[in-house]
Amino acid sequence: MRQESDDPGRVVPEYDSERRVYAVDYEKTGDTELSVTVVHAVMDVTGRDPTQVHLNDVVQPDALNAIFEDKHDGTPRRGGDLSFVLAGCKVEITNDGELLIDPSFEE
């Protein structure tokens, strides 16, 4: 499912047919925190509302934001990916600025 957003800072996930996942370039979301981008992207892909997407049950949002934000001197962090399951989707965040959502993930 793909929903259009009226929020100018919100990037709507695009389906990548080769990898069979929805992708978001989270570096293009501007000042929006990564944790918020993750929740919005999962909502967009699944059609769920905010009461059905509980990021806090999976990962602490402030820690998620800190892992992927620039260092204190402004240089980007390099290396490392993070993946977890949220609202029935496999969510993968890469350090090169990509957020991938697989709604067909089966544990």
N, C-alpha and C positions, 0 to 999 in steps of 0.2 A: 504494500500500500504506500502511496506517495501523496503527501499533502503539500500544498503550496503554503508559504508563510508570508504574512504581511509584515513581519518583523524584519527590518532592514539588516540587523546584525545576525540574523539566523540563517544558517546555510542548510538547505534541504538535502538529505541524502540522495545520491544518484546511484542507480543500479549498475553494477559492473558485471556484465554478462559472462565475461571470461572467468572471473573468480567466483561468480555467483554470490556476491555480497553487495550490500549497500555501502557506499563510501562517502566520507566527508573529509575535506581538507580543513582540519580544525584550526589551522593557523589563519584561515581566512575569516574566522568568526570574530575577529577584532578583539574587543575587550570582554567578550563573553567568556566566563570561566569554562574550562574543559568539562567539569562535572555537569554543568548546565547543558552544554552542547551534547554530551552523552545522553542525558535524560531526554532532551528534545528529539534527538535522532532516533532513539528507540521508540519514542511515542509516534514519530512520523512513520517509521517502518511498520510498526505493529498496529497502529490505530488505537492504542490504549490511551487512557487519560492519565494525568499526573498521579492520581491516587492508586494506580496499578503498577507504577514503575518506582520501586523502592531502592534507590542507589545505596542508601545507608545500610541496607541489609547485606550488601556485597562488599562495599569499599567505602572508607571514610572520604567524603568529597574534598575536604581541605587537603588531605594527603594526596589524593589523585591530582589535584591542581598543582601541588608543589612538585610532584615527581616530574612533570613535563614542562614546568615553566622555566624561563631562563635563569641562569645563575645570578647571584647578587651583583656581579660585575657586568651583567647584561649579555654575556656570551651564552649561546644555546647549549643545552645539555645534549650529549650525543650517546648513542647506544642504548639498548634496552627497549623492550616492548612489554606490554601488560595485557593480559586477557582475563576475562571473567564472564560469567553467565548472568544476564540481567533480563528479567521479564521473558524468559524462554529464548533469548537470543544470545549467541556468542558475540561478545564485544571485544575487539582487539584494538589497542591503541599503540601506534608505533611512534618512535621518536623522530621520524621524518615528517611528522605532521599529519598522519593519516589515521582516521577513525573508521574501522570496518565493523559492519553489523551483519551477522548471519542469522536471519530469522528461522531458518530451517535446521538449526543446530539441534542435535539430539545427544543428550548426555549418555 
